[in-house]
Amino acid sequence: MDESGVFEIVKTQVLSVLPDLEEQSLTYDAQLADLGANSMDRVEVATFSQQELGIMVPSEKLAGVNNIGDLVRLLHATLKQSS
């Protein structure tokens, strides 16, 4: 799966956790906190995205994620390493 596929999965998970968001507000530069996500929402997005991709990212790596693009790149890199 390429990075754009991972982005689509993350977008789907964000919209499931924050259903009032408009899809066009979900860009690589968007920060989940700025979109109204609390810390639990952010954990859910990361966890559900990992589950859908069938991967596990160490929590210390997730701590460095600042925006949606960072999450997508981290998940994509982990996915590539696992295959």
C-alpha positions in Angstrom: 0.0 0.0 0.0 1.3 3.4 -0.8 1.3 6.5 1.4 -1.9 7.9 -0.1 -3.7 4.6 0.8 -2.5 5.1 4.4 -3.7 8.7 4.3 -7.2 7.5 3.3 -7.3 5.0 6.2 -6.2 7.7 8.7 -8.9 10.1 7.3 -11.6 7.5 7.7 -10.5 6.9 11.3 -10.4 10.6 12.1 -13.9 11.0 10.6 -15.2 8.1 12.6 -13.8 9.5 15.9 -14.7 13.1 15.0 -17.8 12.8 12.9 -18.6 16.5 12.8 -15.4 17.3 10.9 -15.6 18.1 7.2 -13.4 15.9 5.1 -11.7 18.8 3.4 -10.2 20.0 6.7 -8.1 16.8 6.8 -4.8 17.6 5.3 -1.3 16.4 5.9 -0.5 19.6 7.9 -3.7 19.5 10.0 -3.1 18.8 13.7 -5.7 16.7 15.4 -5.8 18.9 18.5 -6.5 21.9 16.3 -9.4 20.0 14.8 -10.9 19.4 18.2 -9.5 16.0 19.1 -8.6 15.4 22.7 -5.9 13.1 23.8 -8.2 10.0 23.8 -9.4 10.9 20.3 -5.9 11.0 19.0 -5.1 7.7 20.6 -8.2 6.1 19.0 -7.2 7.4 15.6 -3.7 6.0 15.9 -4.9 2.7 17.4 -7.7 2.1 14.9 -5.5 3.0 11.9 -2.9 0.5 13.1 -5.5 -2.2 13.5 -6.8 -1.6 10.0 -3.3 -1.8 8.6 -2.4 -4.8 10.7 0.7 -3.2 12.3 1.9 -2.1 15.7 3.8 1.1 16.3 5.7 1.6 19.6 4.1 4.3 21.7 7.4 6.2 22.0 7.4 6.7 18.2 3.8 7.9 18.2 4.7 10.5 20.8 6.7 12.4 18.1 3.7 12.7 15.8 2.7 16.4 15.4 0.1 16.3 12.5 -1.8 13.9 10.2 1.1 13.8 7.8 3.5 12.7 10.5 1.1 9.9 11.5 0.7 8.8 7.9 4.4 8.7 7.2 5.1 6.8 10.4 2.3 4.2 9.7 3.5 3.9 6.1 7.1 3.4 7.1 6.1 0.8 9.7 3.9 -1.0 7.1 6.8 -1.1 4.6 9.1 -2.6 7.3 6.6 -5.3 8.3 6.2 -6.6 4.7 
